[in-house]
């Protein structure tokens, strides 16, 4: 890979986006998100979902596999 890509993710998303992102979390991530509180939980889910989409887009699979 050459160059650098910078992606910005808006963490304040509509409920349907947050819900879709929550569905991508594994059990450990869900537990971590619950401990973070409501606002941070939703942002955590959105960011994790975005990272997963970007990894799929890049062809690297889940977490760079």
Secondary structure, 3 states (H helix, E strand, C coil): CCCCCCCCCCCCCCHHHHHHHHCCCCHHHHHHHHHHCHHHHHHHHHHHHHHHHHHHHHCCCHHHC
